[in-house]
């Protein structure tokens, strides 16, 4: 079950890809709506505030919850990471909100 989906009259669906070199990480951020991450290659680790880290590998998917502070990592020192990201949002909503 997924909570926090957009409720506007119209939604925007985005499908994005991302590649991470060994040791790369995302900015510290939140999402306004749930984000689904599917791992094409490598291992993705997500660290969320006040939660245990979640690790997903090639062929696995996870849903990132909305309004949770997080950073995603490629913890490998030698392997690349490639993911596909699926995101439904209200129109003109930024994909993420960076935190400082």
N, C-alpha and C positions, 0 to 999 in steps of 0.2 A: 504494500500500500504506500502511495506517495501523497504527502500532504504539501500544501502551499502552492498548488498549480495556479496559473493566472485565471482570473475570473472576468476579465474584460469582454466586451462584445466580440472583439477580434483578437486573435493571438498571432504571434510571429513564431515560426519554427526555424531554428538554425541548426545546421549540421556543420561542424567545424573539425578540422584536423589539427593536431599539434605534434611536433617532434621535439624531443628532449635529448640533448647530448648527455653522456655520462656525467653525473653530479649536478645537472641542471635542476632548478626548482621554479615554481611560479611565484609571483608576488603574494604577499600576505593579503587575503581578500575575503569577501563574502559574495554570495549570489542572492538575487532577489527571489528567484524561483529555483526549483530543483534542477540539477544538471546531471545527465547520465553520461558516464565515461565508459567507453569500450576500448580495451587494450588490444591493439593490432600486433604489437611487438614489444617485448621487454616486460618490465615490472613497474607498476605505478604505486606509489605510497602517498596516502593522504593523511596529513596530520590536522586534526580539528580541535579547537579549543575545548577543554574539559572532556575529551573522548579519547579512547585508545586509537592509535594509528590503524588505518585500514590499508591492506596491500592486496592488489589485484594483478594477475598475470595474463599473459597472452590468451585471448579467447574468453576472458571474463569481463564482466561489467559491474558497475556500482552506481548508486545514485548519491550525489552530494546534496545534503539538505540545504534549504535556504536559510539565510540569516545566521549562519555559523561561520566564525572566523577560521580560516584554513590556509594551508599551503600544500601544494602537490610537489612530489619529488621523484626524480630518477636517482635512486640511491646507488645504482651500479657504478663501478669505477671503469667499466669497459664496454658495456652494452648500451645501445641506443634504446629509446622509448618512443613509440608512436601510438597515439590514441585518436579515437573519433569521439567527438562530444556532441550530444543531442540536447537541445535547450528550447523549451517553449516559454514565451514571455508575452507580456502585454507589449503593444507596439512601441518602438523606440526606447525600449529598456536597455541600458548597458548590460553587456554580458557579465561583467563583474564590477565590484566596487572595491578599489584598492584601499588598504588600511595602512596607517603609518605607525 
